[in-house]
Amino acid sequence: MVITQEIKDVISKAPFIPITTASVHGEPHMIVVGKVAEIREADVLGFGIYKMEITQQNIKDNGMMQVIIATMEGGPKGFRLTGKACIEEKMILFKAEKAEVLL
């Protein structure tokens, strides 16, 4: 399991969440989303789609994505999640394959 209870706790406290995708040419594209819409089983996070044209195209092209989860609440704590994403209806579904401690 990549998304531990500690990571879930930080997700609930994070004021915003940066996500980064990459184009087919390797150009990074970072956006900020307000919250994780849902945490599913099997290390999957769901993000609601609002516009995100470039992000959606990058996901369709290669699926690579990173998510930063961080908070200052209760002391600084953060994680970088790396994995693959897909689009399902009006959701980006991100499967975390690796978690790194940031703070």
Backbone bond lengths (Angstrom), bond angles and torsions (degrees), N, CA, C in turn:
res aa  C-N    CA-C-N  psi(-1)  N-CA   C-N-CA  omega(-1)  CA-C   N-CA-C  phi
1 M - - - 1.457 - - 1.529 108.96 -
2 V 1.319 116.24 125.41 1.459 121.95 -179.53 1.527 110.90 -88.18
3 I 1.330 116.53 -44.33 1.466 120.61 -178.73 1.523 108.58 -87.60
4 T 1.323 114.56 98.80 1.457 122.14 -177.76 1.532 110.34 -82.05
5 Q 1.314 115.75 173.35 1.464 119.91 176.02 1.530 110.49 -62.76
6 E 1.323 117.46 -36.43 1.467 121.08 177.90 1.535 110.36 -60.82
7 I 1.322 117.80 -43.36 1.466 121.39 177.92 1.525 110.09 -65.44
8 K 1.323 117.91 -41.25 1.468 121.20 177.60 1.524 110.78 -60.10
9 D 1.332 116.97 -39.68 1.464 120.81 178.45 1.524 110.89 -63.40
10 V 1.335 117.10 -41.75 1.465 120.71 178.39 1.530 109.98 -66.83
11 I 1.325 117.59 -39.43 1.469 121.11 177.33 1.526 110.03 -55.90
12 S 1.323 117.47 -43.27 1.469 120.60 -177.46 1.526 112.43 -68.32
13 K 1.337 117.62 -21.43 1.464 121.78 -177.98 1.528 113.42 -101.07
14 A 1.324 117.55 -13.01 1.473 121.17 -175.15 1.529 110.51 -65.95
15 P 1.344 117.91 126.27 1.470 120.17 -178.87 1.524 113.11 -71.78
16 F 1.315 117.62 -27.51 1.461 123.83 174.80 1.524 107.33 -159.09
17 I 1.323 116.24 164.42 1.466 119.89 -174.04 1.524 110.09 -134.10
18 P 1.341 117.62 113.39 1.464 120.59 173.61 1.532 110.39 -76.27
19 I 1.337 115.69 136.05 1.462 120.36 172.53 1.526 107.74 -126.10
20 T 1.314 115.64 142.48 1.460 121.31 -178.64 1.516 109.46 -125.81
21 T 1.333 114.92 133.06 1.456 122.14 172.60 1.530 106.82 -120.14
22 A 1.315 116.70 174.63 1.466 121.11 179.11 1.523 109.77 -134.54
23 S 1.332 114.77 142.54 1.463 120.40 177.06 1.525 109.34 -73.68
24 V 1.319 115.95 173.68 1.465 119.97 176.86 1.526 111.35 -64.44
25 H 1.323 117.18 -18.73 1.464 122.25 178.17 1.528 111.91 -93.67
26 G 1.333 116.88 4.11 1.455 121.46 178.34 1.517 114.96 84.27
27 E 1.321 118.15 8.51 1.460 121.66 179.19 1.525 109.30 -77.09
28 P 1.349 117.61 122.33 1.463 119.60 179.97 1.529 111.32 -72.62
29 H 1.318 114.77 149.39 1.468 121.75 177.04 1.528 107.25 -138.16
30 M 1.344 116.33 110.72 1.462 120.95 -178.30 1.523 110.02 -106.76
31 I 1.329 115.13 138.47 1.461 121.94 171.90 1.520 107.65 -132.38
32 V 1.311 115.67 168.07 1.467 121.02 176.80 1.514 108.21 -118.91
33 V 1.326 116.03 130.44 1.459 121.14 175.29 1.522 108.39 -111.86
34 G 1.318 115.61 158.65 1.460 119.62 -176.59 1.517 113.76 -72.01
35 K 1.287 117.14 -48.46 1.470 121.15 -175.03 1.526 110.04 -154.27
36 V 1.320 115.27 163.45 1.463 121.32 168.03 1.527 105.80 -76.41
37 A 1.318 117.41 124.96 1.468 120.99 -178.17 1.523 111.32 -70.60
38 E 1.338 116.26 -36.78 1.466 119.79 178.53 1.523 110.50 -160.47
39 I 1.311 113.93 152.78 1.458 121.36 174.25 1.518 106.19 -112.65
40 R 1.318 115.30 116.79 1.464 120.49 -179.09 1.526 109.46 -99.98
41 E 1.310 115.11 170.73 1.465 120.38 174.94 1.519 109.20 -66.91
42 A 1.313 116.20 168.02 1.468 123.57 175.91 1.526 112.29 63.92
43 D 1.350 117.13 36.15 1.466 122.30 173.92 1.524 113.79 61.96
44 V 1.332 117.71 35.96 1.460 121.86 -179.17 1.535 110.17 -110.38
45 L 1.348 114.65 128.22 1.462 121.85 173.57 1.517 108.53 -107.12
46 G 1.331 116.36 141.01 1.456 121.18 177.86 1.516 110.78 -111.02
47 F 1.333 116.41 134.32 1.454 123.13 177.69 1.518 108.44 -122.81
48 G 1.340 116.68 131.33 1.449 120.18 175.95 1.523 110.31 -69.09
49 I 1.328 116.23 145.34 1.465 120.71 -179.45 1.522 109.20 -97.36
50 Y 1.333 115.36 124.28 1.456 122.81 170.07 1.522 106.06 -130.31
51 K 1.301 116.19 105.46 1.468 123.43 -173.77 1.516 109.43 62.96
52 M 1.334 119.88 -104.31 1.473 123.30 177.36 1.525 112.37 56.54
53 E 1.324 118.83 41.21 1.460 120.85 -176.19 1.533 112.59 -58.31
54 I 1.325 117.60 -49.84 1.475 120.77 -178.42 1.523 110.45 -67.02
55 T 1.317 116.34 -42.97 1.466 120.38 178.08 1.526 110.56 -57.93
56 Q 1.323 116.65 -46.74 1.459 120.23 179.80 1.531 111.76 -61.76
57 Q 1.334 116.50 -42.45 1.463 119.54 -179.97 1.527 110.69 -63.64
58 N 1.332 116.48 -43.63 1.468 120.09 179.06 1.526 111.23 -60.51
59 I 1.318 116.77 -41.76 1.466 120.62 179.35 1.529 110.09 -64.50
60 K 1.323 116.89 -42.51 1.466 119.96 177.81 1.525 111.14 -62.78
61 D 1.341 116.40 -36.08 1.464 120.77 -177.12 1.523 113.75 -73.82
62 N 1.349 117.40 -40.95 1.473 117.45 -175.77 1.528 114.83 -145.50
63 G 1.308 119.12 -13.85 1.461 121.93 175.34 1.519 116.47 75.75
64 M 1.334 117.91 -6.46 1.474 119.24 -178.16 1.526 110.66 -69.39
65 M 1.347 115.93 137.12 1.455 119.99 -178.87 1.518 110.41 -156.22
66 Q 1.338 115.28 146.63 1.460 122.18 171.00 1.514 108.08 -126.01
67 V 1.323 115.03 147.26 1.457 122.62 179.89 1.531 107.39 -129.13
68 I 1.324 116.42 133.55 1.458 121.00 175.76 1.524 107.65 -106.92
69 I 1.316 115.32 126.73 1.458 122.20 177.78 1.524 106.29 -117.91
70 A 1.338 117.67 119.26 1.464 119.39 -178.79 1.521 110.64 -150.55
71 T 1.316 114.89 152.62 1.456 121.17 176.96 1.527 109.43 -151.04
72 M 1.320 115.31 155.85 1.466 121.64 172.65 1.532 109.55 -104.22
73 E 1.327 116.35 -11.37 1.467 121.48 -178.34 1.526 110.28 -63.58
74 G 1.321 116.31 122.67 1.460 120.68 -178.75 1.523 112.91 75.59
75 G 1.325 117.40 16.84 1.458 121.92 -177.30 1.509 109.60 104.55
76 P 1.333 117.86 149.59 1.473 120.07 -176.35 1.526 112.49 -64.71
77 K 1.329 114.05 135.60 1.463 120.65 179.19 1.522 107.64 -155.84
78 G 1.322 117.17 138.47 1.453 118.70 179.58 1.518 112.93 -161.73
79 F 1.332 114.99 162.07 1.460 122.72 -178.51 1.527 109.76 -143.79
80 R 1.328 115.94 146.47 1.464 122.93 169.86 1.519 106.56 -106.91
81 L 1.319 116.49 121.35 1.455 122.24 177.48 1.526 108.57 -105.74
82 T 1.319 116.95 130.65 1.456 122.62 179.51 1.518 108.37 -119.99
83 G 1.337 116.26 138.74 1.454 119.03 179.17 1.510 112.14 -179.63
84 K 1.318 114.77 -153.81 1.466 122.44 -176.75 1.523 109.12 -119.36
85 A 1.324 114.99 147.38 1.464 120.24 179.64 1.527 109.65 -125.92
86 C 1.315 114.09 157.25 1.459 121.33 172.42 1.517 107.28 -143.31
87 I 1.316 115.62 167.83 1.457 120.77 179.35 1.513 108.21 -112.73
88 E 1.331 114.42 129.36 1.460 121.18 179.49 1.522 107.31 -132.36
89 E 1.317 116.48 108.34 1.459 123.09 -175.57 1.524 109.84 55.82
90 K 1.307 119.95 -117.42 1.470 122.91 -177.89 1.521 111.89 -104.77
91 M 1.332 116.18 28.89 1.470 120.84 -178.98 1.525 110.47 -130.66
92 I 1.331 114.50 143.19 1.457 120.72 165.24 1.514 105.27 -94.65
93 L 1.318 117.12 123.91 1.461 122.08 177.75 1.519 107.74 -106.90
94 F 1.322 115.24 119.21 1.460 122.60 -176.16 1.517 109.22 -111.78
95 K 1.330 117.07 121.22 1.467 122.11 177.00 1.517 108.11 -99.42
96 A 1.323 116.45 111.12 1.462 121.78 179.10 1.521 109.96 -72.47
97 E 1.326 115.84 127.61 1.462 121.62 178.21 1.522 111.83 -108.38
98 K 1.337 116.22 -19.29 1.462 121.08 -177.00 1.526 108.75 -152.51
99 A 1.332 116.64 141.42 1.459 122.58 175.96 1.523 108.95 -127.13
100 E 1.339 115.43 133.25 1.457 121.35 176.86 1.511 109.46 -122.72
101 V 1.316 117.45 137.61 1.465 121.82 176.84 1.518 108.50 -74.99
102 L 1.344 117.00 133.08 1.456 122.01 178.61 1.518 112.73 -104.20
103 L 1.324 117.55 -42.24 1.458 121.58 -175.92 1.514 110.82 -120.69
